[in-house]
Amino acid sequence: MDRRRELDENKDMSEHTYKKIELVGSSPISSDEAVKNAVSKASLTEKNLRWLEVVETRAHLEDGKIAHWQVTVKIGATLES
């Protein structure tokens, strides 16, 4: 990628304004599935989802085994102008 194109792309990113929401996704399968479930739910009501940050990962235990995963994520969405 040439330097001019890289600067143009960075300029485009820096001029966005983002809304950030925090959700907790859960899944009995895996922490990855818990994240996917949170993103899937967010996409039903939010537009322009762009990135996510995993804030916390935890698991609910039953009889010494993982019963389900819970993952807290912050999801960023660009605001429309």
N, C-alpha and C positions, 0 to 999 in steps of 0.2 A: 504494500500500500504506500503510495507516495505521501509525502509530508503534508501537502496542501489538502488532500482528501481527509487525512487523519485529523487535521485541525478543523475542517468543516464539520466532521462527525462529532468531535468533542464540543464544538460550539453549539451544535444542535442539541446535544444532551444537556449542556449546562443551562440552556434557556427554558427547559421544561420546569413546570411546577408540579409536584407530586402530592397526592393524598395518600396517607398511610393508615391502614387499618390493621388491627391485631385480632387474630383468631386462634382458636385451639382446635386442631383436627385430631380425630381419633381413629384407631383401626385395631382390630384383633390380629392383623396380619404382620405389619411392620411399621416402623417409624416413617419410612418412605411413603407408605400407603396413607398414613395419617396426614402427611404434608399434602399429598395429592388430593385427599378428601377436602382439606381446608381450601385449597386453590379452586377445586371444582365448585364448592359452595359459593365462594367469593365471586366466581365468574358468572353466577346466575343473576347477581344484582349489580355488580360493579363492571364498568367498562375500562378498557385501556390498561389492563394489568401488565406491569412491566418487570417487576423483580420481587424477590422475597428474601427475608432474612429469618433464619431459624434462631429463636430466642431461647427456647427451653425444650428439652426432651425428657419425658418421664414415662413411667409404665405403672399400670395398676397390677398388683400381684394378688393371686389367689392360689392357695395351697403351695406356696413357694415357686410358682411359675408365673410368667407374664400372661395376664389375661387380655390386656389391650394396651396399646401405645397411645400417648397423648403428646402432641407436639404443638408448641406455641410458635406462631409465625407472624411476622409483620410483612404485609404485602403492600407494595407501592403501585399506584396507578396514576398515569398522567391525567391532569385536568384538561378538559377541552377548552379552547379559547373562544 
